[in-house]
Amino acid sequence: MINFPKVAIVILNWNGKTHLQQFLPSVINSSYLNIEIIVGDNDSTDGSVEFITANYPQVTIIKNEKNFGFAQGYNKVLSQVNSDYFVLLNSDVEVTPHWIEPIISLMESDANIAIAQPKIKAYYRKTHFEYAGAAGCFMDSFAYPFCRGRVFDTVEEDKGQYDNDIEIFWATGCALFIKAPVWKSLHGLDEAFFAHMEEIDLCWRAKNLGYRVMYCGQATVYHIGGGTLSVESPFKTYLNFRNNLFLIKKNMPPMQANCLIFIRFILDFLALIKFVCEGKIKNALAISKAHRHGIKAFLKKEIKYNNHVVKQPNTVGRYTGSIVWDYFVLGKKRFGGIGNIKVNCF
């Protein structure tokens, strides 16, 4: 690669001083020649800003006046950043020295590639993929997201089986590369999501305009995961179920969206019953709350149908079957055992 487009690595922080102490040095040691490292702070009270100022003067700090959450927080910070590429990087990610070059090279090879992600491996189990992103992300016909290398709670060991670069449906938000002009044309993340699945929405909106989303198997980072909300958090359950309804409403044709939302209400009710049987009453109530708030947002037209879809939206990475059926009924626990996924390999 002859040219080195400017890359802004932006870490959104809220009371994450411990993670910054642990992982910021690896970001600073990135070998890419044209980067700016930025910490966007969501009004932390744990001394995060003071720590960076005292120890890493080369890091730019952009302060938000309050905790705006993931989506709005990033939007406010990135509106003040000038670069060719933006990298949305979680504070609990350890990067490898040469993690940027292969991704930028891949994205520069095709003007239609808008978004990409590296291989995501588990920080505390570095032989295995990590839950949030793994080796690229996909979506089934019922709008359930899943990953290559991680289907529901089954996480695979990395044996080089997913080292190839492929086109995917969505890229994980823990280490998301996006071309700055595309970010601006899409108006960033949808702030109605607050947190969780807003990166899926971003990618889906890009694909509805014909752009491509890629996974680069030659770049690796290590993610702790659950740094803000644990997997068992009822609030996370609420956000995931509510935001999934938002995804469907926003990105599918109206008739298909309405039908799928009706089906998802039934499937989500089964998930609610499962939580009750497991004694997780707060998580069950979170699903009910998600449905009520989803309907309210639809009726108030806070979440609207997407009218910006090209005649032939990019559907690569969309699975025509049901990942729930495959996993829980047919026992297909690994990505390699699932068929009918449209994938373009590089």
N, C-alpha and C positions, 0 to 999 in steps of 0.2 A: 504494500500500500504506500503510494507516494505522498498523497495529501493526508493531513491529519485534521479533520474537521474539529471544531471546538466542542468539547463534551463537558456539560455541567452536571456534576454528581450532586444531587440534592437529597439530603437526609432530613426528613421531618422528625422533629424531636418534641416530646412532651415528658418531662421528668425522667429522661433516659440517661442520666449522667453515667450510671454504671455501664451501660452498653457503649456509650461513647468512649469511656476510658478503655474499654476492652477492645473495641473494633475499629475505632477511627484510625489508629495507626496503620492498619492494613490498607485502608482506603488511601491514605496519604502515600503509601509505598507503591501505589499503582504505577506501572511502567509507561503508560500512555503519555505522549509528549505534550498534548494540548488539552489539559483539563483544568476546571475550576471546581473546588470542593466547597459546597455551601451547606450550612446547617440552618434549616428553617425552624425556628423555635416557636412552639404553640404556648407561649406564656408559662414556661416552666418555673417551678419554685424550688427546685432541688440543687441549684447552683450550676446547672448545665452550662449556661452562657458564660459564667465567670470561669469555669474550668477550661472551656475552649479558648477564651480570650487570653488566659494566663499561659496555656501550654501550646496552643496551635494558632499563632497569629496569622499563618498563611490561609486559614480557613475563614471564609466569609460567613458572617452571621446576619440573617434576616429575621427580625422579630415580628411576630404577630401579637396583637394586643390582647388576645385571649385564646383559649383552646378551641379552635374551629373544627377539630376532628381531622381525619385523613384527607377527605376530598376538598373541602373548602380551604383547609390549611395549605395544601399543595397549590391550589389555584392562586391563593394570595401571594405565596412565595414566588412561584414561577412567573407571575405577571411582572416581576421585577428582575428577571434573569434574561440575559442575552446570550444565546449560544446556538450552535447548529443542532445539537442533540441534548435532550434532557435524560437523565437517569434518575428514576425514583427509587431510592435505596433505603430499605429499612435500617434502623439503627442497630438491630441485632443480627447483622450480616457481616461475616468475615469474608473478604474478597481475596483472591489470589493475585499475584503481581501482574499477570498478563491476561486479565479477564476482559479487558475492554477491546483490545485490538481485533480479535476474531469477530466480535459482534459488529463493530463499525465496518470492518471489511465486508461482511455479509450484507449489511444494510446499504452500503455504498454500491453494491453490485447490481442493485435493482431499484429504480426510482419509485416503484410501487410498493416496496417494503417500508412500512411505516413504523412498526413496533417489533421488538424482539426481546427475548429473555435468555439468560445463560442456564446452564445445568444447575439445579438447586439441590444441594446435599445437606444432610443433617449435621449440625455442628457437634452434637454430642454422640453421634454415631456415623462417623465420616465414611464408612463403607456403604452406607445406604442413602437413598434419596430422601428428601425432606417433604413433608406433607404438603406445604404450600408452594406448589409449582413443579416440583420434581423435574421431569424431562419434557416439559411442554404440556399445555392444557387444552382440553377438549370439552364438548358439550353434547349431551344426548338429545333425543327428540322431545323429551319432556323438560328440557332446560336444566337438567342436573349437570353441574360441572364435575369433571374428573381429570386425572392427570396420567400421562404416560410414566409409569413407574410408581404410581400411587392411585389405587382405586379404593375409595372409601377408607377403611382403616388398614388396608393391606399395603405396606410399603416395601418395595423391592430393594434388593442389594444391587449396587451398581457394579456390573461385570463388563461394562463396555457395550452392553446391548443397545443403548440409546445414544451412542456417540455421534450419529449422523445428524446433519442439519436438516430440519423438516419445517414445513409450513404447518401451523397449528391454528386453533380457533381463538384462544386468548392467552395472554402472557401474565404471569404472576406479578402482583404489585410490589413484592418484596425486592425485586431487582428488575425494573421495567425500563427498557430503552425506547425512546420515541423521538422521531424527528420533530424539531421545534415547530416548523411550519404546520405540521399535521396537528400537533397539540393545540396550536392557536386556532386552526380552522374548525376543530371539534369543540372549541371553548373549554378545553380541559376536562376535568372530572365533574360528574353530576353531583352537586352538593346536597341533593335530596337524599343521597345514599348515606351520608355522614361517614361511614366506614363499612368495609366488607362488600365485595362484588362490584365496587365502582370501577375497578380495572377491567372486569369482564364487560361491563357496559361500554367503557371506552373502546375496547377492542372490537366489540360487536358493532358499534357505531362506525368505526373505521372500515370494517369489512362490508358493512352495508353500502359504503361508498366505493367498494371495489379494492380497497387496500389489502395488503398482505401482512400477516403476523407470523413471526418466525421463532424457532428455537435453535439456538446455537450450541451444539454439543461439545465444542472445543473451548468453551469458557465455563469456568466453575466458580461458584460461591458456596459458602456454608452458612446456613440459616438456623437460628435457635427455634424460632416459631413461638407463637403464643405470647409474644413480648408485651402486648397491650391487653388482650383479653384471652383467657384460657379457653380451650376447646369446650369445657363444661360450663362456661359462663352463660347464664340465661339471657343476658343482654346480647351476647354474640349470637345465640340461637334466634332471638328476636330479629336482629339485623339481617341474618342470613335468609330467614324465611320471608321477611317483608321485602328485602331488596331483590330476592329472586322474582317476586311478583312484579316489581318495578321493571326488572330486566325484560320480562316477557312483554309487558304492556308497551314498553318503549321501542323495542327492536323487531317485533314481528308484525306482519300485516294484521289489521284490526280483527278480521274474522278468525284467523288462526290464533291470535293472542287471546281473544275472548274464550274460545274453546279450550285452549290449553290452561288458562287460569282456572276454569271450572274443574278441569281434571286435577290440577295441582291442589285445589282445595280438598279434594277427596284424598289424594295421596298424603297431603300434609296432615290430614286428620288421622290417618293411620300412624304417621310418625308421632303425633300427639299421644295416641293410645299406647304406643311403644314406650314413650317417656313415662307415662303413668304407671305402666307395668314394672318399669325399672325403678320406680320410686322417685323419679326426677320431676316432681310436681311443678317446680318453678320453671323448668324448661318447657313443660307442657303448656303452662299458662302463657309463656312467651310466644308460642306458636299462635295461640288464640289472639293475643294482642297484636301480633304481626298481621294477621288476617283483617282484624278490625281497622287497623291503621292503614293497611293497603287499600281497602275499600273506600275509606274516608279520603285518601289522597286521590283516588280515581274519580270519586264523585265531585270533589273540589277542582278537578282537572289540574292538580299539582303535578301529576305524572300523565303525560299525553302520548298518543301514538306518534311514532317517528315518521315524519313525512319526507325525510331526506334519504331515500333509498334509490340506488341506481337500478336500471332495468335488470341487471344481472349481478346481484350482490354476491360477494365471495363467501361460499359456504364450506370451503375446505376446513376440515377439523370438526365438522358436525357429524355425529353418529346417528344413523337412522333408527337404531334400536333403543332399548331401554337399559341403561346401565344398572338400574335397581333390580330389574328382572334377571339380568345376566349374573349379577353378583350374589344376590340373596337366594334366588331360586335355582339357577343353573350352576352356581358355584364357580363362576369364572372370576377368579380373584386377581388376575394379572392382565395388563393391557394387551399382551401378546395373544391372549386367548379370545379377544373380542374382535369380531369381524365387521365389515361394512362401514369402516371409518375412512372417509375420504382424506388422504394424506398425500402431499407432494414432497418428495425427498429431493435434496440438493446433492 
